[in-house]
Amino acid sequence: QVQLVESGGGLVQVGGSLRLSCAASGLIFSWHTMGWFRESPGKERQFVGAISRSGGSTNYADSVKGRFTISRDNAKNTVFLQMNTLAVDDTAVYYCAAKFQTTLSPLDVYDYWGQGTQVTVSS
């Protein structure tokens, strides 16, 4: 079955950086658009960004644009989320997701989800 496993979360100070990874198995990775989402207590799940099948196109939420970068390594079935200049408001559980459709809209429905990894930014 399809598995998406996130890693790399942790505790970081304001202004710091973290790199999340999401390892995929059970699917043809290069055929899937990959997305990152986050969820914090009391808030709805929020789109962070998405990357196309080839990695040639990305789309980001305004709140992370210029600070976060999504990349992928299709040879290793892994997608990454590089997070820089972290703020307290970035504290959340971060999820990766996969879908067969090629669009990068924040409103797209994803087929598969990981279990999430906690990112905590402290002041």
trRosetta pair geometry for C-beta under 8 A, 3 or more apart (Angstrom, degrees):
i j d omega theta_ij theta_ji phi_ij phi_ji
1 26 5.3 5 115 -154 25 157
2 24 7.5 -21 -164 -164 86 89
2 25 7.3 163 -150 89 43 52
2 26 4.1 -157 -93 98 38 121
2 27 4.9 30 -113 -38 106 111
2 98 7.3 -131 -177 59 136 135
2 111 7.9 36 71 119 171 102
2 112 4.6 -78 127 -121 143 148
3 24 7.1 160 87 -152 57 44
3 25 4.9 -1 54 57 99 95
3 26 5.5 96 8 8 73 126
3 114 8.0 64 173 -111 57 75
4 22 5.6 1 -174 -178 95 107
4 23 7.5 160 -153 78 46 43
4 24 5.4 -10 -102 -101 74 76
4 96 5.3 -139 170 88 129 103
4 97 7.1 153 80 -101 176 29
4 98 6.3 -179 -73 -11 134 110
4 112 5.8 135 -19 135 122 107
4 113 6.5 -119 52 150 134 20
4 114 3.6 -100 109 -70 101 88
4 115 7.9 174 88 -4 78 63
5 22 6.9 157 75 -155 38 56
5 23 5.0 -18 60 58 96 93
5 24 8.0 -176 20 -75 69 32
5 25 8.0 12 0 8 106 102
5 114 6.0 164 -88 -138 16 114
5 115 7.2 6 -121 21 58 102
6 9 7.1 46 137 -24 111 109
6 20 6.1 -11 -164 -176 101 111
6 21 7.0 153 -153 85 51 49
6 22 5.0 -21 -94 -98 69 82
6 94 6.5 -178 -168 98 155 88
6 95 6.8 -121 -36 -128 148 36
6 96 5.5 156 -78 4 104 103
6 114 4.7 114 -22 136 97 153
6 115 6.9 -142 27 58 98 67
6 116 6.1 -19 41 -157 143 11
6 117 4.1 -132 120 -17 118 112
7 20 7.1 157 81 -157 39 65
7 21 5.1 -14 60 61 88 96
7 22 7.8 167 18 -82 66 38
7 23 7.4 15 6 -3 111 103
7 117 6.2 157 -106 -90 17 150
8 18 6.3 135 151 170 97 97
8 19 5.5 -87 -168 97 144 57
8 20 4.2 179 76 -115 127 43
8 21 5.1 115 -24 9 130 78
8 117 6.4 72 56 135 62 163
9 18 7.1 47 -124 173 37 147
9 20 6.4 28 -61 -104 69 103
9 94 6.4 175 -87 34 116 109
9 117 3.4 -180 -17 150 128 102
9 118 4.8 130 149 67 144 43
9 119 4.8 -112 -141 -65 94 66
10 18 6.6 -180 47 -121 90 131
10 118 7.7 86 -71 92 18 79
10 119 7.1 8 44 -119 36 58
10 120 7.3 -82 138 36 32 84
11 120 4.8 -21 -107 73 71 107
11 121 8.0 163 -157 -87 52 24
11 122 6.3 17 -171 -11 98 117
12 16 4.0 -140 172 87 110 138
12 17 7.2 -135 -165 56 153 20
12 18 5.4 -135 -30 -50 152 110
12 86 5.7 66 99 57 125 155
12 119 7.4 -22 19 -166 109 86
12 120 7.4 149 25 83 62 56
12 121 5.7 -27 76 -109 83 68
12 122 7.4 172 86 21 32 79
13 16 4.9 100 60 -23 66 123
13 121 7.2 65 178 -163 12 69
13 122 5.7 -50 -108 70 56 82
13 123 7.5 98 -158 -115 74 19
14 86 6.5 -134 -135 95 38 76
14 87 6.1 35 -137 -124 91 43
14 88 6.3 -25 -89 -45 109 77
14 121 5.9 87 -82 168 59 105
14 122 7.0 -105 -27 92 78 38
14 123 5.1 31 -26 -106 130 63
15 85 6.1 -22 -136 -136 48 53
15 86 6.7 -56 21 52 10 66
16 86 5.4 -28 66 34 67 116
16 121 7.4 -174 48 -131 100 92
17 82 7.3 -6 -170 -176 110 80
17 83 6.2 164 -153 91 61 61
17 84 4.7 -9 -104 -107 104 62
17 85 7.6 19 -78 -16 80 37
17 86 6.7 169 -89 -18 30 105
18 83 5.0 0 59 58 80 111
18 86 6.7 41 6 -57 98 144
18 119 6.2 -175 66 -129 162 116
19 80 6.1 -12 -175 -169 97 109
19 81 7.1 162 -158 82 50 50
19 82 5.1 -12 -109 -106 88 67
19 83 7.1 -173 -82 21 38 72
20 36 7.5 117 82 -128 138 133
20 80 6.7 151 83 -160 56 55
20 81 4.2 -1 55 54 107 101
20 83 7.1 44 -5 -10 98 112
20 94 5.7 -88 -100 104 167 147
20 96 7.7 -180 135 -50 121 110
20 117 6.2 167 -134 65 115 138
20 119 7.5 -71 -66 -65 122 124
21 78 5.7 -18 -167 -169 101 116
21 79 7.5 145 -159 79 52 43
21 80 5.6 -22 -102 -103 64 75
21 81 8.0 -154 -66 23 26 71
22 34 7.2 164 80 -167 137 130
22 36 7.8 -164 -23 -92 142 90
22 78 6.5 150 75 -156 50 63
22 79 4.8 -14 58 60 107 89
22 80 7.5 -165 18 -76 77 31
22 81 7.7 51 -14 -9 106 99
22 96 3.4 13 -110 3 161 166
22 114 5.9 -120 -140 -44 110 152
23 76 7.8 -71 -122 146 88 88
23 77 6.3 61 -162 107 66 93
23 78 5.2 -24 -99 -100 63 90
24 27 6.1 -57 165 52 116 104
24 29 5.0 134 83 -104 133 107
24 32 7.6 -160 -169 62 166 143
24 34 7.8 -118 -46 -101 141 122
24 77 4.7 -123 64 169 84 98
24 78 7.1 -174 12 -84 80 37
24 79 7.3 46 -22 -2 115 96
24 98 6.4 83 -118 -58 138 146
25 77 6.6 79 -75 141 56 152
27 31 7.4 -124 159 60 93 103
27 32 6.0 33 136 -30 133 142
27 98 6.5 144 80 127 162 157
27 112 7.0 -143 -35 1 152 162
28 31 4.2 40 100 12 108 120
28 32 7.1 145 87 -18 63 95
29 32 6.1 -76 -159 35 35 107
29 74 5.8 171 104 -144 112 70
29 77 4.2 -166 -51 -125 157 79
29 98 7.9 -90 -133 -127 61 141
30 53 5.8 74 175 180 57 95
30 54 7.6 44 -161 -88 92 49
30 74 4.4 53 -85 -152 100 129
31 53 6.3 -7 -140 -135 16 129
31 100 6.5 -9 139 -132 96 79
32 53 6.6 132 61 -107 22 87
32 98 4.3 13 164 -170 141 106
32 99 6.3 141 -159 65 89 25
32 100 6.0 -56 -107 -90 74 45
32 112 8.0 -23 -153 36 151 119
33 50 6.0 22 167 179 108 115
33 51 7.0 175 -160 83 69 46
33 52 6.0 -39 -114 -129 90 37
33 53 6.0 -64 -71 -56 60 71
33 98 7.1 148 78 -156 48 55
33 99 5.3 -22 62 66 97 83
33 100 7.6 53 17 141 86 4
33 101 6.4 -46 18 86 131 57
33 102 5.9 149 -49 -130 124 32
33 103 7.4 -54 -53 62 172 35
33 104 6.7 -149 -159 -87 136 68
33 108 7.7 -17 96 126 143 163
34 50 6.7 168 92 -153 44 68
34 51 5.3 -8 63 55 92 93
34 70 7.5 -173 98 178 104 128
34 72 6.1 131 32 -85 144 134
34 79 4.3 -158 143 -77 161 162
34 96 6.4 -11 -173 -171 101 105
34 97 7.1 150 -159 80 55 47
34 98 5.6 -23 -103 -99 69 73
35 47 7.0 -55 -175 -142 123 87
35 48 7.6 137 173 53 77 80
35 49 7.0 -173 -150 100 67 39
35 50 4.1 -26 -100 -99 84 92
35 51 7.7 179 -82 17 42 63
35 96 7.0 152 83 -159 47 56
35 97 4.7 -20 63 63 97 98
35 98 7.6 -175 21 -76 76 27
35 99 7.2 18 -3 6 114 105
35 108 7.4 -178 -56 74 150 117
35 110 5.9 -118 38 -82 129 136
36 48 4.1 -52 104 67 97 124
36 49 5.4 12 46 54 103 75
36 50 7.3 -166 18 -77 65 48
36 70 6.2 -161 -2 -97 124 123
36 79 7.7 -156 -57 129 98 124
36 81 4.9 89 -97 -83 161 138
36 94 6.3 -7 -171 -173 102 102
36 95 7.1 153 -157 82 53 48
36 96 5.6 -31 -98 -101 68 67
36 97 7.6 173 -84 19 22 81
37 45 5.3 22 166 176 128 104
37 46 6.3 157 -163 78 77 43
37 47 5.8 -46 -107 -105 84 38
37 48 5.8 -173 -102 0 23 92
37 94 7.3 158 85 -156 43 55
37 95 4.8 -17 64 63 92 99
37 96 7.9 161 21 -95 74 19
37 97 6.3 28 0 -6 113 123
38 45 7.2 166 84 -155 29 64
38 46 5.4 -22 64 61 79 96
38 48 5.5 75 -10 -55 99 117
38 90 7.7 -53 -179 -166 172 60
38 92 3.8 73 173 111 112 146
38 93 6.6 158 -155 78 67 43
38 94 4.9 -27 -98 -100 90 66
38 95 7.0 173 -87 17 36 75
38 119 7.7 -52 -129 39 125 120
39 43 6.8 -176 -158 86 57 87
39 44 7.5 -77 -124 150 89 27
39 45 4.5 -36 -81 -100 105 71
39 46 7.0 161 -82 13 49 75
39 92 5.7 146 65 -172 27 107
39 93 5.2 -20 61 58 86 95
39 95 7.1 27 0 -7 103 116
39 116 7.5 -54 38 -121 108 141
40 43 4.9 30 65 36 83 121
40 91 6.0 83 -113 104 129 75
40 92 4.0 -84 -60 -102 90 86
40 93 7.3 162 -81 12 48 68
43 46 6.8 -14 141 -33 119 112
43 92 7.9 -66 66 -111 129 116
45 95 7.6 -25 -146 31 120 133
46 61 6.8 31 161 -92 101 166
46 63 7.8 -14 164 42 140 144
46 92 7.6 -72 39 -139 113 166
47 50 7.5 -36 -167 -32 108 99
47 61 5.4 150 99 -65 81 113
47 106 3.7 -163 42 -142 169 97
48 60 7.2 -31 154 -146 54 72
48 61 5.7 -79 -139 7 27 119
48 64 5.7 25 -160 9 79 159
48 68 6.5 -71 174 122 106 166
48 81 7.0 24 122 -137 144 139
48 94 7.2 10 -27 -138 157 98
49 58 6.2 11 177 -179 116 100
49 59 6.1 177 -152 91 72 51
49 60 4.1 -16 -100 -106 113 66
49 61 6.4 -110 -60 0 69 74
49 64 6.5 -103 -38 82 112 133
49 68 6.3 -171 -10 110 141 124
49 70 4.9 -163 110 -24 127 133
49 81 7.5 146 53 -121 116 104
50 58 6.8 169 86 -152 48 59
50 59 5.2 2 51 52 90 95
50 70 7.1 -130 148 74 5 170
50 104 4.4 -179 87 -150 124 83
50 106 7.9 -164 -12 -83 119 51
50 108 7.5 49 -81 40 164 135
51 55 5.8 6 170 -119 119 55
51 57 7.2 153 -156 88 51 53
51 58 5.0 -18 -101 -101 73 84
51 70 4.5 -147 -47 123 118 122
51 71 7.0 141 -110 -112 160 15
51 72 5.5 171 110 -20 147 117
51 79 6.5 174 46 -142 133 120
51 104 7.6 54 -75 -119 9 119
52 55 6.5 -129 70 -38 77 11
52 56 5.7 -43 66 53 131 70
52 57 4.0 57 -16 52 131 93
52 58 7.2 -112 -3 -65 81 44
52 102 6.7 31 -141 -166 91 82
52 104 6.5 -62 -67 -65 79 118
53 102 6.6 -51 -17 -121 112 89
54 57 7.8 63 60 10 93 78
54 74 7.8 -40 -135 -41 38 142
55 71 6.4 41 -150 -157 119 61
55 72 4.7 -144 -88 49 110 99
55 74 7.2 -126 -25 -32 118 103
57 104 6.3 -129 126 -38 111 150
58 69 7.9 -2 -174 -155 173 60
58 70 5.4 159 -132 59 126 106
58 104 7.1 160 -168 -153 24 151
59 104 3.9 136 5 140 130 123
59 105 7.4 -22 101 -84 166 23
59 106 7.5 -129 126 -48 124 76
60 64 5.5 -118 -179 83 113 95
60 65 4.5 142 100 -87 128 76
60 68 6.4 159 -138 75 129 103
60 70 7.5 177 -83 -1 95 110
61 64 5.2 63 67 21 91 97
61 65 7.0 -141 91 -35 41 85
61 106 6.7 84 -85 -97 86 133
62 65 5.6 -39 -140 2 34 120
63 89 7.7 -105 -175 122 126 126
64 67 5.4 -107 -167 62 59 101
64 68 4.0 -8 167 14 117 125
64 83 7.7 -62 -151 -123 117 88
64 90 7.8 97 -99 -110 100 108
65 68 7.6 -52 -80 43 20 85
67 83 6.8 23 140 -158 92 61
67 84 5.3 -144 -168 71 68 77
67 85 4.8 -102 -132 59 110 107
67 86 7.7 138 170 -75 127 43
68 81 6.3 -12 -168 -173 109 89
68 82 6.6 156 -157 84 54 57
68 83 5.1 -10 -107 -105 89 67
68 84 7.2 -175 -79 25 41 70
69 81 7.6 157 79 -156 44 44
69 82 4.4 -7 58 57 94 109
69 84 7.8 27 1 0 97 107
70 79 6.8 -1 -170 179 96 103
70 80 6.8 159 -153 83 49 58
70 81 5.7 -15 -100 -101 75 68
70 82 7.8 -162 -73 22 27 74
71 79 7.3 173 92 -157 40 60
71 80 4.9 -8 61 55 84 108
71 82 7.2 27 7 -8 106 109
72 78 6.8 173 -153 96 64 50
72 79 4.4 -25 -102 -106 93 74
72 80 6.9 -175 -82 14 39 75
73 76 4.2 14 110 37 119 106
73 77 7.7 -32 93 21 77 21
73 78 5.0 6 52 60 99 93
73 79 7.9 -168 23 -81 62 35
73 80 7.6 49 -8 -18 94 109
74 77 7.1 34 -162 -76 37 42
79 96 6.0 149 73 -146 122 139
81 94 6.8 -138 67 173 157 144
81 96 7.7 -157 -25 -82 121 102
83 86 5.7 54 142 -79 109 101
83 90 6.8 139 -173 -178 136 148
83 119 7.4 35 51 -149 167 156
86 90 4.9 -108 -157 54 84 150
86 119 7.7 -128 -143 166 140 121
86 121 4.6 -153 144 -109 115 134
87 90 5.2 112 58 -9 65 100
87 121 6.2 90 107 123 20 158
88 91 6.0 -22 180 -12 51 115
88 121 5.2 -151 -103 97 35 106
88 122 7.5 49 -106 -125 86 15
88 123 5.6 -21 -71 -47 121 106
89 121 7.9 -29 37 60 32 135
90 119 6.5 -54 135 119 92 127
90 121 5.2 62 65 -11 96 144
91 119 6.4 -152 -130 105 42 75
91 120 5.2 34 -131 -131 103 48
91 121 5.0 -127 -61 28 86 82
92 118 8.0 -152 114 -143 29 55
92 119 6.1 6 56 57 58 96
93 116 4.1 21 169 178 112 132
93 117 6.9 153 -157 70 69 24
93 118 5.4 -38 -100 -93 73 61
93 119 7.5 154 -105 18 23 73
94 116 6.4 146 70 -152 35 74
94 117 5.5 -27 60 62 90 80
94 118 7.8 155 13 -105 77 12
94 119 5.5 38 -16 -6 116 118
95 113 5.8 -6 178 -163 127 98
95 114 5.4 178 -156 61 73 89
95 115 7.8 -156 -118 85 91 14
95 116 4.7 -41 -79 -90 83 81
96 113 7.6 156 89 -152 46 51
96 114 4.8 45 52 2 80 129
97 110 3.7 26 157 167 129 163
97 111 7.8 141 177 47 92 47
97 112 6.4 161 -158 86 64 54
97 113 4.9 -18 -104 -100 92 67
97 114 7.1 -122 -69 5 51 78
98 110 6.4 111 63 -167 25 104
98 111 6.2 -50 97 59 72 91
98 112 4.5 -6 53 58 97 107
99 108 6.3 -160 55 147 166 121
99 109 7.0 133 -112 101 144 52
99 110 4.5 -117 -51 -129 111 59
99 111 4.8 130 -112 0 67 90
99 112 7.5 -177 -70 23 51 73
100 111 6.4 36 -7 -13 85 145
101 108 6.3 -156 83 -154 132 126
103 108 5.6 173 89 -81 103 131
104 108 7.4 -95 -163 -11 9 142
105 108 4.8 125 68 -34 85 92
110 113 6.5 101 108 -68 123 83
114 117 7.9 -16 125 -19 131 85
